[in-house]
Amino acid sequence: MKQQQKQQQATPRRVDRPSPAGGEELGDVIDVEQAEAALVEHYPRLVRLAYLVLPPGRSRGRRVLAAHGVVQRTLPRQRSSTRGLGLPAQRAGTDAAIDPGYAFVRLRVLRAALSGRRALRRPPLFPQVWGLRLFPRSGGADELALDQALSALSGPARAAFVLRDLERLSPPEARRVLEAAGVTHAREALDEADRAATPAGSRDRSLLESAEFDPCALQARPTDLIRRRQHGRAVLAASAAVLVCGALLGMPGDGWGPDGAAAPPYAQNAASEAALDPGKLTVTSATAWKLAARQDFAAWPARGDRIHDKALLRRALAVWARPGAGVQVSATPGTAAGPAAGPAQLLFAGVVDHAVVVLLHDGLRVVRYAEAADGGGQGDGTGAALDFARVDGAAGDAASALVVSRTQGNVRYLTAPWVKSARLVDLVRPDAPGQPVTIGAGGVTTPVPTPQPAEKCTTWPALRTGGGPLLTDLGELAPARLTYGTPRKPGGVTARPARTAWARTACQLATLRGQGVRTVNAWEFARQPLPAGSGLAAWLCTRAETWRGAGSRAMAQIQTPAPHGAPYAAGAVTARAEGGTACGPRAPRALAGVLWKSPAGTWWLLAAGSRQVTSITARDGVHAEAAGRFLAAPAKAGDRAELTGRLATGGRIEALH
């Protein structure tokens, strides 16, 4: 998983732009800022490319320094045209060409690395530590075999191998890049790369992306200790240089102080500096949502009593980009915790419950920065916390509220500007009228109880906004929306059947806390007559959808007639499933079964399917068949059965496990 994430992060971003006339070469002009952004973003990948193409030499350490030097010297001094450089043409769809800025810098790196010995002779452009040898970590037998195979190739052949197998260029594209880099016999270089005797795995990038060939993940070992004593003055001079460089890198502009709890800056380019500038935050007007084509977070105005506090906003942006070691960082599953790609939108900045809170939105995520009002507000970032949550595609009811504060079992929401009223309801008590929740002038609600997991669930608070949408806190920034109805057209939880179903389902929500849940839908797919005139049983399938798409959960339950005095007793869960399409809009059908004990003490195998099910068969333990979508067969305590159903289309459906 770590290696997969590493590959995803290292893969150059792709853009869809129209092809120039002829469709073979780009006619764009690359700005210095664009080239710098590409170099900073893909620096580890570019250094790896240079390291692989450079001649092996006598020392891996010297090749490491040369690779870094090659990449650092590739930044152009002025705007440069790509015309005639043979960069890959732009294409549409999944085969779109890579970012032209990256392709331009990669070509310059390739040219410099192919210069071979001259690159190794030139000194690196960054401080060296005297008395230490730096070299990549050693790999296994396969990595060693691949290194030996690459060492036997010529420089152009090594470049061809890397372009094809690390950069994933097609042979024609690799040939054009090689020719643009000055290789006179590009086709022969590709043929030589094809004939290389490489170990298994070297053709799928797994070895090329290993630590053996990573000049950014280095090991340090001492040089000759006796000789090092003779160079004491040089050591002191190098140490002073390192200290000076560290000071220059650690204190750009105003220094560390204004950034609060942020770590030292790691890179500077136009995009990252814009994302750190509080003056470039997007601030929507208070009435923009009334005319917006879509009611989403982009239509929210900036609210709170600290939206003009530039020092606070700077700290929040800096900690977002570079959270220090003392910052508590949390993120919902599948949510990237990295910096913003550009200026974000300000949603809120103010003091809430003895904390200074800033809410930001970058189009994909909501980010909550909080610091202690009695410490962090002074500029030192004391008690800073950073929370990330995905909210991509949120609109309407899904963008009606965000959690702004949690304290002592309570939660405060920041409501959307179109939400004018809210009520606190208890899902477990659907007949109770609910309590009004005050929404302040800044859109922040009064404290609302948050659901408390307990062995005996007796209450489950939820927030009904504007008389319609029903939201509940599952421990994340974005509350989950509760719905009821068929998977393809779920509705609100307003009618009595919907409120009754959720009253007997609510306590199952505890299993969904912290899973990045977006919506939870309860669907009654069948109502089955029970044997011996014991009444009707409702079969429900509850499906939780996540913001990230993956990780959905489905749960089947049977709700038999409630005992006297407990009209909303929780139903019995019969099956759970993670992932898949069960009970969702792509597969709006269900089949479930349970071993049930009647009031008379007899045991029955009950099964029910949705309307598409035309017959049910039980095997392995209890053997029974039934036409239609209901099955009730005598059974014994402890019996088990495998259930399958036949659909009206002729297909089969298996019971939810």
N, C-alpha and C positions, 0 to 999 in steps of 0.2 A: 504494500500500500504506500509506504514512504517513497519507494522508487517511482511508483506511478505518479504520485503527487509531484515529485521532483521533475519528471518528464513534462507534466502539464505546465509547470511553472517555467520550465526552460524553453518550451517551444515558442518560437517567435510568433507574435500576434499577426493575424492576417487581416487584410482590408479588401473590400470590394470596390474597385474603382474602374471606370471605363477604360478600355484598351485604346491606345493611340492608333493612328492610321497605320495600317499594315499589320498590327497586332504582334510585332516581334520585339520592339524595343520601347522603353519608356522615354518620354521627352520631358520629364519633370525636372525641376530644380530642387536640389536638396539644401535646405538651410542648415547653418551650423547648429542651431538649436535642435532641429529634427535629428541630425546625425548624433548629437550629444545624447538626446533622449534615448535613441536606439542603443547607443554604446553602453549607457548606464543600465538600461533595463536588461540587456542581454550580455552584460560583461562576462559572467562566468562561462557562458556558451562560446563567446568569441575567443576567450583565452584558451579554452579547451581545443577549439579548432586550430588556433595557432600552435599550440603545444603538439598536436598530432601531425601537423604538416611540417614543422621545423625538423631539420636533420637531427638524428639521435645525439650526435656529439659524444664527448667523453663523460659528461656529467648531466644527470637528470636535473640537479639543482640549477645548473646554468641554463638549461633549456626552460625551466620554470620561469626564471627571471627574464629570459629573452621573450617568452610568450607574453608576459605582462607588459614588457616594454613595447612589443610590436603593437598590441592593442591600444595602449595609451598614446602611441604616436599616430594613430589613424585618424584622429579628429581633424577635419579640414579647417583651414584658417579662414575660409570665406565660402560663400554659397557656391555650390558646384552643380554642374549639369550632369545628368545621367545619360544623355544622348550619346550613343556610340559605345556604351560600356557593356552592352550585351546582357543587361539585367533581364530576368525572366519576365515575360509579358503578363499583364494582368488577365485573370480569368475569373469567371463568376462561379458561384456555388461553393461546394466543399473543396474544390481545387483552386480556389482563389490564390493568387500569388502572395508572397509574404510582404510585409511592410517594406516599401521602397527604401526607407531610411535604414532599416536593418540590412537589406540586400546591398546597399551602397557601402556601409561600413564593413560588411563581411568581405566584399570584394577588395577593399583596401587592406584588410588584414591578410587576405590570401596572397595578395601581391607582395606584401612585406615578408610574409613567412616563406614564400618561394624564393626570396633573395638568399635564403640559406645561411651560409657562413657569415655574411655581412651582418645579418640580424643577430647572430650569436656573439659577434665581436662588439656590437654596440652596447654600451652600458645601459642598464635599466633606469627608468625615470622615477623610481621611488626608493625610499631609504632602505639600506641593507643593515642587517644586524651582524656585527662582527663577532666571530667566535661561534657562529651557528651555521649549520648546513640545512637548507630547506629543500624538501623533495616530496613528491606525492606519496600517498600511502601505497604500500605494496599490495598487489592483488594475488589471485591464485594462479594455478597452472594455465588456465585459459587466457587470462590477461597477459601473462608472460609470453605465451605463444603468439598472441596477436601483436604484441609489441615487437617481437622478433620478426614477424611477417611484415609489419610496416617498415621496420628498419631496413629490410632487404629491398624495398621499393625505391624508385626514384622519387624526387620531390613532387613532380607533376602527378605521378601515380598515387602518392599518398594523398595529395589534394583531391584527386578524382575519387578515391575511396571514401574520404571524409564527406565530400559533397553528396555522394550517392547514398551512403549508409548512415551518416549522422544527420545531414541536412535533408535527406529524403528528396533530392532532386532527381528528375527523370534523366536518362542519358543525354537527350538533346539539350536539356537545360544545363546539366553539368558541363557539357562540352562548350556551350556558349560562355559560361562563367569562366571556365579555364582559359578560353581564348581571350576573353576580356582581361584576364589576369596576366597575360603575356606568355602563355604556354603555346608554343608553335605547333606542337604535335599532340593536340588534345585527344584525338581519337585513339592514338597509340597509348596515351596515358590511361584512358579508360580500359583498353584491352589489357594492359599490364595489371591494373587493379583487379580485373576479373580473374586473372590467372593466379592471384595471390593465394597461397596456401594458408587459409585462416581457420581457426577453431570454430566449433559450433557456438552459435550465439553472437558472432561478430557481424552477422548480416541483419540482426534485428535491433541494433543499437544497445542491447543490454550490456555488452562488454565495453563499447565505446563510451558509454555514460557511467562506467564504474569509477570508483575512487582512484584506480591505477592511473587514469588519464585525466584527473581533475587537478589542475594547477592552483585551484583556490582552496583545496583541502590538503594542507601540508603537514608534514612531520618535521620536527627540529631535532638535530643531533649536534654535539659539539665538534669543533674542528680539533686540530692538534693543540692540546692544552699548553704544552711547553712553548710552542711558537707563539701562542696567543699572549703569553706574558710579555713577550718582546714588543707587543704592540699596544701597550697600555694607553698611550696617548690617543691612538686611533680609536680605541674602544670608548674613551671619554668623549671624543669628538662625535662619534656616531651616536652615543647616548644622548648628547645634547641635541643633535639633529632630530632624533626621534621625539624628544620632548617638545621641541619647537614645532614639529609637524603635528604632533598630537594637539598642541594648544591651538594651532591654526585650524585644524579640522574640527575641534570641539567648540570653538567660539566664533562662528561666522556671524557677521552683523552685530546683533545686540547681545550675543553670548547665550549661555544656557538659562539664565534667570527667567526671561520672559516665557520660556517654554515649560515652566513648572516641572512636572514629573516626567517629562519626555526624556528619552535617551538621547545621547549625542547624535547629531545629524550624520547620516551615512552617505548621502548623495545630494547633489544640488543640480537641478535642471529646471527649465522653464515650467514644465508641468507640475513638478513637485512643489516648487516655490509658489505657484498659483494656488495649489491646494492648501497651502499653509497660511495664506494671506487672508485675514478676517475681512479685509476690505472688499474681497472678491466673492464673498459668500452670496448666494442667491437669496434674495428676500422678496417674497411675494406680497402684494398689497392685501389689505384687509378685505377687499371686495372682489378680488380676482376669481374666487371660487364661484361666484354667481354667474359669470360669463364663460367659465372654463368648459371646454368640450367634454372633459372627463373629470369627475370628482374623485381625485386621488390625492396622494401626499404632495404632489407638485402644486396643488391648488391651495395648500394650507398657508396661511400667513405666519410670519414670525411673531411669537408672543412671549410674554414674560418681562420682568422688570430689569433684566440685564442684557437685552439684545444689543445695546449700544456699548457694552463693556468690551472694548477691543482687547484688553489684556486677558480677560477671561476667555474670549473666543480664540485668541492666539494659543493659549495653553491647551484648550480643548482640541484644536486642530493639530498641534504639535504632538500631544499624547496619542491621538488617533494614529498619526503617521509613525511615531516611534515610542510606544509605551515603554517606560522604564521598568527596571526590575521590581520596583515597589508598587506598581500599578496592578490592580486586580482586573484581569481580562476574562470575559466570558463570551461565548458565542453559541448560538443555536446550531444544531447539527447541520452540516452542509453550508455554513456561512463562513466566507473568507474573512479573516481578521486583519487584512492588510490595509494600507493607506488608500485614500481616495485617488482616483485617476485624474481628478481636476477639482475645481471649486464645487463644494457641496451646497445644499440648501439648508438654511437655518429655519428650524421649526419652533424652537423654544430655548430661552435662556433666562433663568431666574432662580430664586431661592424657594425651595420646597422642603418642608420638614427638616430644617436645620442643615440642609445640604444645598450646594449650588449645582444646578443641573443644566446641561446643554443637550438638546436633541438635534441631530443632524440627519440629513437624508441625501444619499448620493444616487438615487434612481433605482438602486438594487437593494440597498440595506438602510436600516435605521440604526444610528449609533447614538448611544447615551453616554455622555461623560458626566461624572459627578465627583465633587470634591467637598470636603468638610467646610461648612460656612465659616467656622471659627479658625480655620487654618489654611485650607486651600485657597480661600478667597484672598489671602495675603500675597499669593504668587508663588508659593513653594510647592504646590501640588500635594499637600498633606492629605492622606486618605483618599487618593484618587482611585476611581474605578471606571472601567470601560466595558460596555456591553454592546454586542453586535446581534442583529436579527435581520434575516432576509424578509423583504416585503415586496419583491418584484411582482408586478402585475396587480397590485392591490388597487381596488377602485370601489367606490360606493360604500356598501356596508363593511367591506374588508378594510377600508381606510377610514373608519369612523372613530377610532380611539387608539391611543398608545399609552403604555405604562410610563409614568414620569417619576414615581416614587414608591418605595416599599418600606414600611416601618411597622414593627411589632404586630404582625398579622394583618395589616391593612395595606391597601394599595390605592394610589391616586392615579386617575387617568387624565391625559390631555385629550380632549375631544375635538373632533373635526369642527370647522366653523359652521357647518350646516346642521350640527346637532344642537338643538335648543333645549332639550329636556332629557332626563334619564331617571330610571327607577331601579332600585335594588330589589331583585326577586330571589326567592329561594326555590330552586328547581325541585327539591324534594317535597315542597308544599305548594302544589300548583294552584290551590284555591285561595291562597293568601294574596291580598291585593298588592303587596310590595310597598316599599318606602321611597319617597322622593329623594333624589340625590341632587344636591346643589352644584351647579356649574358656575364657577367664578367668571369674572370679566375676562380673565386670561385663558379661559377654556379648561382650567384645571378643576376636577371634581373634589368634593369633600372626601375624606377617607372612606373606603369601601372594604368590608371584610374580604379577605382572600380565602379560597377553599383550603381547609386544613386536613391533610390526610390523617385518617384515624381508623382504628379497627372497626368501630361502629360508626358508620356514616349516618348522621342524623340531619345534616344540612349541607347545601351546596349553593353558595351565593353566585349570582350572575347579574350582569348589568344589561338592562334593556334600554337602548338609546332611541329617542324619538318615537317611542311607542311601537317599534318594529324589531330591528335587529337585536339578537340576544348574544351577548359576549360573555366569556368566562376566562378567568386568569388561570393559565397553566404554567406559570412561573417564567414567562418570557416577556419581551418588550411588546410584542403584538398579541393581544388577546385572541383566543380562538372563537370563531363564529359557530353557533349551533344552529342546525337546520333540521327539517323533518320532511320526508316525502320520498318519492321515487328518485333514484340516483341521477337521472338526467334532468329532472326538474324539481329539485328540492325547494321547499318553501320555508317560511318563518315558523317559529314555535309560538303560535298565537291561539289556534283553535284548541278546544279541550282535548281531542284525541292526541294531538302533538304534545301538549303539556303533560298529559297523563303518561305517555310513553317515556318522556324524558324524566319524569319523576321517578320512574322505576329503573332508569338507566344512568342517571347522573353520577352515582357513586363509582361507576366504572371509569369515569374520566381521570381518576387518580393515576391510572397506569399510563396516561399519555403525557404526564408532566415532563417538560424539558426535551420534547421530541421535535420541536419546530413545527407544531401542528397549526395549520391554517384554518380548516373547517372540520367539523364533525357532524355527520348526517346520520339520523336514525330513520330506518326504513322498515315499516311493518310489511313484510312480503307475504305473510299468510296468517289466517286465523282458523285454527283447527278445532273441530269438536273432539272433546276428550271421551275416552271409553266410559261406559257405565253412567252416562249422563252427568259427568262431573263438570260440565260447563265448557267454556271456550278458552283456548290458549292462544295468545298472540306470539307470533314468531317475528323477531326483529333482527335486522343486520345493521350494525353500527360501524361506519367507516370513517376513519380519520385521514384526511389529506394533508400533506406537508407543503410548506412553501417551496421546498427544493424539488418536489415531484416524486422522488424516490422515498422509501421508508414509510409508505402508507400502512395502515393497520385496519384489519376488519375483525369484527367480533359478532358471533351469532348468539342469541339468547332466546329463551322461552319465558314468557310471562304468563304463568297459570293464574287462575282466579285467586285473588289476594285473600288471605285469611281475615276473619272478622276483626275489626279494630285496627287493621293495618292495610288500608286500601291502596297504598302506594309502596308496598314492600318491593325490594329490589328483585329483578328477574334473575334467573339462573343462567349463567354463561355456559354454553355448550361447546363452543369452539373459538379459537383465535387463529389468525393468520397474519403474517407480515409480508408486505409486498404483494405483487400480483394485482389482478383486476377484479377480484371478487367483490360484488356489491357496489361496484363503481360505475361511472358513466360509460365506460368501454364495455363492460359486461354486466348489465343490470339484471342479473338473475342470481338465485341463491337456492341452496339445498342444505338442510341441517337436520340433525337427529339427536335424540337424548333417551336415556333410560329413565323412565318416570314411574314413581310409586303412587298409586291411586289412594284416595282417602280410605278405601276398603282394605288396603294393605297388599294389593296385587301389583305385580311389576309389568310394565309395558314398554315396548320399543316404539317411540313416536318419531315420526319424520315428516317434514313438510317442505315443499318447494314453492318457488314463485310461479307466476301464471304460465311461464313457458314450459314448465315441467308437466309431462303427460303420463309418466309412470315412475315408480320407485321400486328398487330391488335391494334387498338386504342379504348379505353373505357373510361367512366367517363368524360363526357364533350363533346368531339368530338368522334363520333363513325364511324370508318372506318376500312377497311381491304384492304390489297394489297398483291398480289402474288409477290414473288421476294423480294429483299432487299431494295426497295425504296417505300416510301409512301408520297403522296401529296394530302391532303384533304382540301376543303374549310373550313374556320373557321371564328370566330369573335374575335375581340380584347378582351383579358382577358380570353379566353377559356383555359381550362386545359385538359389534357388527360393522361391516364396511358397506356404505350406502352409495349407490349410483342412481342417477335418474336419466330418463330419456326426454329429450326436448321435442317440441313440436316440429322443429326443423329437421329432426332425425339425428341430431348430435347427442353427445353424452355430457353429463355434468356430474362431477364428484362433490360429495358433501364437504363443507368447510371443515378443515381439521384444526 
